[in-house]
Amino acid sequence: MKTRQTRFGALALGAICCAWFGTIGAAHADEVKVMISGGFAAAYRELGPQFEHASGDTLATAWGPSMGTTENAIPVRLARGEPADVLIMVGYALDDLIKAGKVVPGSKVDFARSPIGIAVRAGAPQPDIHSDDALRQTLLAAKSIAYSDSASGVYVGNELFKKLGIEAQVKGKSRMIPAEPVGNVVARGEAEIGFQQVSELLPVKGVTVVGKLPDDVQQYTTFSAGIAAGSKDPAGAQALIHFLASPAAAPVITRSGLEPLAQ
């Protein structure tokens, strides 16, 4: 059976260095298979190469929503037998996979939380969303509203509009966007207002992120990682999770629009 080095320590963001925290000799690099949802994408795209450089491992990444029935959704990928070592996704969706026997019990680690934000097309007037009442008036005045098919959109469609008392008024002009960043829909002019996690809106060209929802109607999504049941490289999976949850990763996570939960 192949052995590997499992000590993984701090990675400096400017000059990456590693200190190993176990001692098992690594004969050669491993491929760590990752399934990840979009909310952590911006941070992962920067942190992943840092991990590869320091560990010698290669990350093979498959993207998809944390939930839903689209062909790329992580639960659907697992159900059809796609291999994985690490799952990075919405925390409560990961809990469901633990209950279903798809994730190793006890391997879950929370490492970031994400606020919901609002975007408009670049160059469009930025609406007032500083308070519940301002947000309510903005949504009532909007011609069209879009929200995601993941955790943030479930909250917007099922709870936020009700909290604001406008569910009936916006029902005919709001829609869930499956398997595509909401920012793309807004950038094309197909929706005037777009809701999604800030970390997913920021990388989209052609939109302006107006800001986050007011605090009393905000819903944070926690991003977590766990080791997939049947992983061929649980040591590599654990090393990646350890890094993503470390203080060394926190500055990148913050820049991406997330709030790190590093211990």
C-alpha positions, -999 to 999 in steps of 0.1 A, spaced: 0 0 0 14 34 -9 26 57 19 27 94 20 38 124 40 9 137 61 24 166 81 10 198 67 16 231 83 13 268 76 16 281 40 27 317 37 6 335 11 36 354 -4 64 328 0 48 294 4 65 271 29 54 239 45 61 220 77 49 185 80 30 173 110 32 135 108 59 113 95 51 90 68 74 90 38 60 101 4 73 81 -25 55 102 -50 27 127 -53 -10 117 -51 -40 129 -70 -67 142 -46 -101 142 -61 -122 172 -50 -159 179 -55 -167 216 -47 -197 240 -50 -194 275 -64 -195 295 -32 -159 286 -23 -147 287 -59 -127 320 -59 -108 311 -27 -102 276 -38 -88 287 -72 -61 306 -54 -55 282 -25 -56 250 -45 -23 257 -64 -7 268 -31 -16 234 -16 -3 216 -47 30 234 -46 36 227 -9 23 192 -7 33 178 -41 -2 165 -46 -24 173 -76 -60 183 -72 -85 169 -97 -116 191 -93 -152 186 -102 -176 215 -98 -213 214 -90 -241 227 -67 -242 215 -31 -278 203 -37 -305 199 -63 -310 175 -92 -289 189 -120 -264 165 -135 -234 183 -119 -249 186 -84 -226 169 -59 -252 145 -45 -260 135 -81 -224 130 -90 -219 107 -59 -251 88 -66 -238 78 -101 -206 66 -86 -181 94 -94 -150 91 -72 -141 117 -47 -117 122 -18 -128 156 -5 -163 173 -6 -163 211 -2 -198 224 0 -226 240 21 -224 226 56 -260 214 60 -259 197 27 -227 179 38 -246 168 69 -272 152 47 -244 132 29 -230 121 62 -264 108 72 -266 90 38 -232 73 44 -214 93 16 -190 111 40 -168 98 67 -184 105 101 -163 129 122 -144 143 92 -165 174 87 -147 208 93 -163 242 90 -139 268 75 -158 298 62 -192 315 62 -207 334 33 -232 363 34 -258 368 7 -253 398 -15 -272 417 -42 -258 426 -77 -270 448 -106 -257 451 -141 -225 472 -144 -234 508 -150 -269 505 -137 -280 527 -108 -272 511 -75 -304 506 -54 -307 514 -17 -306 482 4 -293 496 37 -324 487 57 -353 462 55 -376 489 43 -352 502 16 -346 466 4 -384 461 3 -390 491 -18 -361 482 -41 -375 448 -48 -411 461 -53 -397 486 -78 -375 460 -97 -388 447 -130 -371 413 -125 -353 393 -98 -331 363 -99 -317 341 -72 -296 309 -72 -306 273 -69 -283 267 -40 -285 276 -3 -288 313 -7 -315 310 -33 -335 286 -12 -335 312 16 -344 341 -7 -372 323 -24 -387 305 7 -380 329 35 -366 364 26 -396 375 6 -419 364 33 -399 382 60 -402 414 40 -439 409 34 -437 410 -3 -439 373 -14 -471 377 -34 -460 410 -50 -426 396 -63 -437 360 -72 -445 368 -108 -412 386 -115 -387 365 -96 -371 332 -106 -346 306 -95 -316 302 -118 -304 265 -121 -268 255 -127 -255 290 -137 -241 319 -117 -268 345 -111 -243 372 -119 -242 360 -155 -280 364 -159 -278 400 -144 -248 408 -167 -268 398 -197 -297 421 -187 -321 392 -181 -326 402 -145 -325 436 -129 -316 424 -94 -296 393 -86 -292 375 -52 -264 351 -45 -235 346 -21 -211 376 -22 -182 352 -30 -201 340 -61 -211 375 -73 -177 392 -70 -158 372 -98 -186 379 -124 -177 405 -150 -204 429 -160 -221 433 -126 -217 456 -96 -221 441 -62 -243 466 -43 -237 451 -9 -249 425 16 -284 420 29 -293 440 60 -281 422 92 -315 412 105 -326 395 73 -291 381 64 -286 344 61 -251 331 64 -241 299 46 -213 279 63 -189 261 40 -175 229 52 -154 200 39 -154 163 46 -137 131 35 -157 111 10 -166 76 20 -145 52 -1 -118 79 -6 -86 64 -21 -65 90 -5 -79 100 29 -46 113 41 -44 137 12 -80 147 18 -73 154 54 -43 175 45 -63 197 21 -90 202 47 -65 211 74 -50 237 51 -83 253 40 -92 256 77 -59 270 88 -51 307 96 -27 307 66 -57 304 43 -77 331 60 -65 362 40 -74 346 7 -108 335 20 -115 371 32 -106 386 -2 -130 362 -19 -159 377 0 -161 350 27 -156 352 64 -129 327 76 -136 305 106 -99 295 111 -91 283 146 
